[in-house]
Amino acid sequence: MGAAVKYRPLDGCEARIVGAGNRAVITVHEGRRPERRRFSVGHELGHWKHHRGRRFDCRSEDIGSPKDDSPFDPERVADQFAVDLLMPTFLFQPAAGRLGRMTLDVADTLAAAFRVSLTAAAIRLVEVGPAPAMLICHGPQGRRWFRRHRDIPDTMFPHRSLDAESYAQDVWDGKMDRSRAAKIGAGAWIDRRGADRYEVTEQTIRIGRDTILSLVWWHDEAQLEAELRVARQG
């Protein structure tokens, strides 16, 4: 693509791209993990592909942000380019299907295979994996962000705060760094009347001192089908 990559100490940004004509130089902070550096390169290549002629000094929060901003935001466009480059659907989806289960352990395996972070692989697993699922991130103030599978109605949201009976609460309390995959009433996770009539499976991992990541998925899609019927009637 005509872009050279350099790894250097950077102050105030995670990566940047400067280009003219058909040539560009991408500089990536050398102090980051290899998986992070790879994603940053993919992100800057996305800018080169879609925003050529503009200079971008991308901060850490600009690259790989899981927040559901406008898909037309230049940083999200660059992120999607990186995702498609590093975890193309035609490779990632069959790999996820062969592993069969929707767990963070599977996301770990996929992260290693595609040389990306666990968070990036888990988001992709939710997007194109074999079962409807949500990925929810919590911090000290409650829910920070979440992603849901395309088959989950957009009327269904996870709670902003952790349920005291959830295994995620045990991880947050420091009783463990990773919970096992276990079934729980959907009402512990889904902010919807009648959710307790259904079950989901949850698994949570600590990804930072004050950050946990939870994968929640449905084996029986009856709740999703019921929600879709209500949405059509309303």
N, C-alpha and C positions, 0 to 999 in steps of 0.2 A: 504493500500500500504506500510505499515511499516514505515510511516513518522510521527513523532510527530511535532506539530506546537506550537511555542512560539511567544508571542508578546512582543517586547522589544524596547527601543530606539536604533536606529541604526545611525551610522555616516558614510556617504559616500556611502550608498546603501539603496535601498528600501526593499530588501529581499535577503535572501541567503539560500542555502542548503548545508549541510555537511553530508555525509553518508559513510557508510562502510558496505559491505555485504548486508544484507536485511533490514538494519535500517538506518534511516536518521533523522536529525533534521532540520526543516524549521523555520527560524526566520524572522518575518515580522515587519516592523516599526510600532510601536503601535500608532503613532501620525497621521496616515492616516484615511480617511473616511472608514466606514465599507465596502462599495462596493469596494473600492480600495484594502483593505486588503484581501477580498475574492478572487479578481482576482489575487493578488500577490501569494496567497497560491496555486491557480490553476496553475499559471505559474511555480512555483517551483516544483509542482508535475509533470508538463510536463518535466522538466529537469530530475527528478527522473525516470520517465518512459523511456525517450529516450536517456538520457546522463548519465546514472548511472556510478559512479566511478569518475566523474569530479566535481570539486567545482565551484559554480557560486555565485558571489557577484553581484546581479543585481541592477543596478541604475534605477532611476525613468524612464529615457528614454528607458530603455531596456524592460520594462514591459508594455504591452498594446500599443506599438507604432503602430500608424496607417500608418506609412510610408511603402511604397511598396518595402521592401527589398527582397532579395532572400528568397524564401520559405524554403530553406535548411539552412538558418542561424539559429543557435541553439535558439536564442531568439524568432524568429518568430515561430519555431516549438513549443516552450513552450507556446507561446501566443495562437496558434491554439488549443493546448490541453486544455488550460483554457477556451477558447470560447466554444469548444465542450462539456466540462464538465459542464459549468455554463449555457449555452444557447444551449442545443442540438437541432439539426434541427427538430427532430421528435416532440418536444414540442414547440419550438419557432415558426416554420413556421405555424402550425395550429392556434396558438394564434394570430399571426400577421394577418392571413387570416380572423379570426373572427372579428377583429377590423376594417378590410376593407380598411382603408385609409392609404396613405403613408405620414404621417405628423410627425413633431417633438412631437406633442401632443400624438400620438400613441407610439412613441419611449419612451416618458416619462412613459406611462402606462406599457409598456413592461419592462422598466428599474426597475420599482417598483416591478413588478411581479417576475422577475428573480433576483432581488437584485444585479443589476450591475449599472454602471454609465450610464448616458444618452448617452455619446459618444459611449460606447461599444454596447449599445442596438441599436443605430442608425446605426452603422456599420453593425451589424448583420441583421437589417431590410433591408438595401440596398442589402446585400448578398442573402437573402432568402425570401424577402418580396413579396407581390402579384403584384407589378408593377415595371418596370424598373426605376431605380433612380440613382442619384449620391449624394454623401455626400462630401462637400468641406469645408475645414478649411482655413480661412484667418487670417493673422497677419499683422503687420505693413509693412512688405516687400512684401505683396501680398499672393498668394496661398501658403500654407504650404504643404498640402497634399490633396489627394482626393481618394475616392473609388467609383467604379461603379459596377452596376449589371452585371451579366455575359451576359445578352442579349444586352448590349450596346456595339457596335463595338469598338474595341480598337483603331480605328482611330479618335474617338471623345474625345476631351479634353475640360475641362472647362477653361475659360480665367484665366490668371495669376492674373489679377487685377479685382476688383469689377467694375461693370457697374454703372455709376452714376445714372441711372434710376431704378436700382434694389431696392427692399425693403431691401436687405442686406446692402446697403449703408446707409440707415436710421439707422439700428442697429449699424453699425460701427461708425456713427456720433454721437451716443448717444441719438438719438431721442426716442428710445425705447429699451428695453432689449430683446424683442421677437416680431417678426412680425407675422401677421396672414398668413395663407396659401393663396396665391393669384396667379393668372395666369399672365404670362409675356411672351413676345416674346423670343423664345429659343436663339436668337442671343445675348441676355443679358448675357447668361451663357455659351453658347457653341461656341467654336472657330472654326467655320466651315462656309464656304461660303453657303449662302442660308438658314442659320438657322432661319432667321427672318420670313420665311414662316410658321414656326411651333410655337406651344405654349408649354410651360412647366408650372408647378406650383412650386413655391418656398416658403420656410419658413426658417427663420434664427433666431438663438438665440445667445446671448453673453454667452460664457462659461468661460471667464477670462477677466482680465482688458484689454488685447490687443489681444484677440482671439475670433473669431465668427465661428459658425458652421452653414452651410446651407444645407438643404435637397432640392433637385431639382428632380422632377419626371415627367414622361410622361403619360398622359391619352390616347392620340392618338399616336400609335407607327409608324405612317407614316414616320416620319423623320428617325427613326432607320432602317426601312425597305429600305428606299431610300439609306441610307448610306451603307447598306449591299450589295445592288445591285451594287453600284459604286465600292465597294471593290472587288466584284467578277469579274467585268469587267476589273479592273486595274491589 
